[in-house]
Amino acid sequence: MSELKALQPQVDQLKKLEDELKPHLENLKHEWPLEIMAKIHGMAGEITTAVGQRLNEAMDFPTEEAYNEDKFYAKVDGKPNGVWTRAKAMWLESQGYRVCKTTYTYTNTWDRVPVTAAFYVPDTLQPGEKAPIMWFFHGGGYCIGANDFAPWLSVASLAHARRKKAIIIAPNYPLGPEGNYKDIVESINDFLKFYNEDFCFEKGIDKWTEWLSRQIGIAELSFRCDRVFIEGESAGGLAAAIALFLNADKKTGTQLNISVALLRYPMVEHYARYFKDGEKIDFMNTKYEQGVLLDEVNKILKARDDLEKSGYLPTRVSSAPPRCMPAAFLLSVEQLWKASFQRHHPGQESADALDFIDGLERAQASADKVDHKLLPPIYMYHGNQDTNCDYKKTEEFAKILRDNYPSRYNQKNAVMKIIEGKLHGFDYGLKEEDEPFLQEAYKFIDTHW
């Protein structure tokens, strides 16, 4: 790539830093020298800024102006833009939370990007209490989203956790089209180890529980780390399901006690959206010919593949909309999402095939590999008008669980609730007291958590 010629000093310096890191690579990642990692991140950031411009521009479809954040978050057609107005910095505080973050791993990519977990601390905690833990995996088609992206948080979920005086831990994970399934699986596995082994990436602090206690500053507060409720929304539902199977693996699993899981309209199948031949497709209030969209997605994939060949494809682990929104949309409507996430990076040729499959396939393939007793009760709900993720696939996922794990799952503890007339992401602003299906869901959760 022509951009790399001007970056030769940075490339050379990064190689020297990698040589300095090499003696430490056999150690756990939290033991890697922070001084070296900071220099690597700084140098990799310079390279990323320079070489990533072409890919960023390709993902600014239809125009860069469409991704003006001030306009996007403020209004649509002159009216307040619904849940998007939550992007205001104080919204989470208005729900009774403050957020602190820490690194839980580095990616296994050339740029070794720090991946963070966000800790949502409720204002209901009191001295001497023992707080239960909730994990939350965000959605976004594995292409967008972030662990603190307020517009895609559920008011009911936040209120329930606050009432339970629970701390929410929300991990980021690598995103596509740069990342693939394997990258995401590795990140989730690292999160499980981070949580289970209680290590920390902060200077001078050995345990994340110690770091969190310092952040909270409440006397004699402790954590019920053996009492975990896991929730995933949309693509985060797939991430949550992957976490359940990784945790329960007989040979390599962390084998934590996960009490219960809630999957909200989960993307359990490779993401694909289907349209009739000749049908125009709507994106950001404009309808496009299918051929136009194919041209646009090919621009994104070419820019990505050129970077991959150069050895300097940047890693993205957090992306708040509207930036990068076209990636998930274009890949899904042109049925290229699956191929993008199943492609192998250089060096991944011998990777386990299990790390490149969707939720339905993983549920089928894992029956002999996991300890069924470690799989938690699961409640799922899904709108039957969802055009992003087919609710019938969630029904199929529930059936696979009951058929393949009969000693663990039945109609009572692998529940799938169809919500009539609802689209994707319909629940962000709903309140538990107003919705019988949410009352049923949280009653199920409270029974086990």
Secondary structure, DSSP 8 states (H G I E B T S, - for coil): -HHHHTTHHHHHHHHHHHHHHGGGTTS-GGGS-HHHHHHHHHHHHHHHHHHTHHHHHHTS-S-GGGG-HHHHHHEETTEE-GGGGGGSTTHHHHTTEEEEEEEEEE-SSTT--EEEEEEEEETT--TT-EEEEEEEE--STTTSB-TT-GGGS-HHHHHHHHHTT-EEEEE----TTTS-HHHHHHHHHHHHHHHHHT---STT---HHHHHHHHH--TT-EEEEEEEEEEEETHHHHHHHHHHHHHHBTTT-----EEEEEEES---S-------TT--EEETTEEE-HHHHHHHHHHHHHHHHHHHHHT-------B-TTTTHHHHHHHHHTT-HHHHHH---TT-TTS-GGGG--HHHHHHHTTTTB-GGGS--EEEEEETT-SSS-HHHHHHHHHHHHHH-TTT--TTTEEEEEETT--TTTTTT--GGG-HHHHHHHHHHHHH-
